């Protein structure tokens, strides 16, 4: 299929933006390592968390690229808002985590409504955990008559856990950037693949039971695992 030049240009603009975001996320990671080496575990954890939020934007752009090439509408005002929304970014990052036992069990039963409910609960819990770490790493808190400082709340073990999760997100993001660059080089080819997914019988059945966001994320995952293995 032959895409209009303006569609190709728009896709490549988003892919370039994804590269810029990933570069910034990697810089935040390196700066967090400097803080950790200096013993500033709380502040290092905060930078790792911010870096992970940047990583989520790479995934979001991947979904945007899929949507554009599949002929779907993209609400750029909502995209801009989500880029500045910590909750939206943490919710997006939840897609990178392993499914919970509840979600996995529901998927095996092909109970898509239960699977979605389990995932939504995990998204909420994941966002709270990430947000709590960031707040604990920045601010002195007061609760039940006791003050707690970041240095007392976020220890080295927590900092290391954040570093490891951040490193995994960066690795995923780097792989995804490589794939998106291939998409930018051959947008017509990949547009066919995404359109085929949307017309797939299973996808259309899912479309009646899950929201549009879940469908696009499913395409993004398929893009990573199947198209990403082509070299």
N, C-alpha and C positions, 0 to 999 in steps of 0.2 A: 504494500500500500504506500501511497505517496502522501506524506504529511504536508500541510501548508507550511511555508517557511516561517511564519510567525509562531506556529506551534513548536517547531524545532528550536527556534531561538528562545522561546519561553522555557522549554525543558532544559536547555543548556545553561540558561541563567540560573535556574534553581540548582543544578548540579554544581556550578561554580560556587554558589552560596554554601552548599553542603561542604565543599572543600575548605572554605574559609572557616566555617564553624568547627570542623574537625581539627584544623590547625590550632584554633584558639583553645579547644578542649585539651589538646595535647600540651599546650603551653601551661595551662592551669595545672595539669598533672605534674609537670616538671617542677613548677614553683611549689607545689604541695610537698614534693620530695625534699626540697631545700628546707622548708619549715619543719618537716618531720626530723630531718637530720639535726636541726637545732633544738630539738626537744619540744617544739611547739605543736604537740599532737592535736590539740583542739582546733587550732587554725588550719592545720594541714587537712583535717577531716572536712572542714568547711570548703576548702578549695577543691577537694576531691568531689564533694557533693555538687558544687557549681559546675565542675567539669562534666559530671554525669548528666546534669541538666542540659548542657550544650550537646552532649552525645544524643540526647533524646530528639533534638532538633534535626539531626541528620536522618533519623528514622522518619520523622514527620515529613521531611522533604522527599524521602523515598516514596512515601504514600502519595504525596502531591504529584510527583513525576508519574507514578502509576495512573493516577486519576486523569491527568492531562492526556496521556497517551491512550487511555481507554475511552476518551471522549466524555469524561465525567466533569461536572462543574466543580470548580475550586473557589471557595470563599476566601479571598485574600485578606479581607478584614478580620475574619475569624483566625486565620493563620497568624497575622500580626499579633492579635490578642493572645493567642496560645503561646507564642514565642516569649511573651513577658509574664506568663502565668506559671508560677512554680508548681501548682497542682497539676496543670495540664501536662507539664514536662515530666513530672514524676509518674503520672498515669501512663504516659507514653512509654517510659522506661520499663514499666511493669511487663510489657510485652517481651522483653529480653530475658525475663526470669523463667526458670523451669515451672511447668504447671504444678499446682498444688495437688495433693492426693485427691481432694474432692473434685477438682476440675478434670483430672486424668480419668477418674472413675466415671464421671458423667460423659466424657468423650467416648470411652469404651462402650457405654450403653447407648451412644448416639443420642443422648438427651441434651440437645443443644441449649435449651433454656436453662437447665441446671448448670451446664458448663459455663454459660455466660454469667450466671449469678455468682458462681464460685470465683470466676476471674474478677468480676467487679468488686467482690469483697477483698480479694487479694490486692487489687489496685488501691483501694482505700487504705488498707493496712500498710502497704508499701510506702504510699505517700506520707502517712503519719510517721513512720520510722525514719524516713529520709529527712523530713522536715524537723523532727525532734532532734536529730543529730546536728543539723545545721544551727538550730537555735541554741542548743547546748554548747556548741563550739564558739558561739559569738557573745552570748549575753550572760550576765549574772542573774540567776533566778531566785525567786523567793517562794517557798511553799511550806505550809504548816509550821511557821515560825522559824524556818531555817533558810539561810542564804547559801547558794552554791555557785561557785565560779566555774568557768569553762575548764580550767586546769584541773579541777576536782571531779569533773563530770565525764570528760572524754579522755580516756587513757590511751596508752600506746597500742594495746590490742584492738581497740575500736578504730584507731587510725589505720592500722595495718589492714583491717577488714575493709575499710573504705577504699584504701589504695588498691587492694586486690580486685574489688568489684569495679572500680574505675578503670583499671587496666583491662579487664575483660570487656567493658563497654567500648573502650578505645579500639581494642582489637576488632570487635565486631564492626565498629564504625569504619575502620580502615578497609576492611573487606568490602563493606557496603559501598564505600566511595569508589573503589576499583570497579565494582560492578556498575555503578551509575555512570562512570566515565565510559564504559563500554556501551551503555545505553545511549549516551550522548553522541557516540561515534556512529551508531546504527539505530537511530530512533524508530525508523520504519519497521525494522525487524522485530523490535521488542513491543511495538504497538500491536502487532499481530498476536503476539503471545498473550498480552494482557486482555485484548478483546476476546480471545479464545477462552480465557479463564472466565470472563464474565458470562459467556454464553454456555459454559459448562453446566450440565444438568444439576450436579450436586451443588454448585455455587448458587444457582438460581433457587434451589430448594432452601438452602441456607438463608438466602436473601429474604425469604418470607419469615424467618424465625429470628434472625440476628440483625443488628443495626448495620448501617452502611459502613461505619468505622471498622467493625469486625471483618467485613468482607474485604475492605481495602488492606487491612493488616494481614489477612490471610494471603492475599496476593503478594504482599511484600515478603512474607515468609517463604512462599513458594519461589519467588524470584531469587531469594538468597540461596535456598537449598538446591534448586534445580538449575536455574540459569547460571547461578554463581559457580557451578561445578564445571562449566564448559571451557575453562581456561583463563 
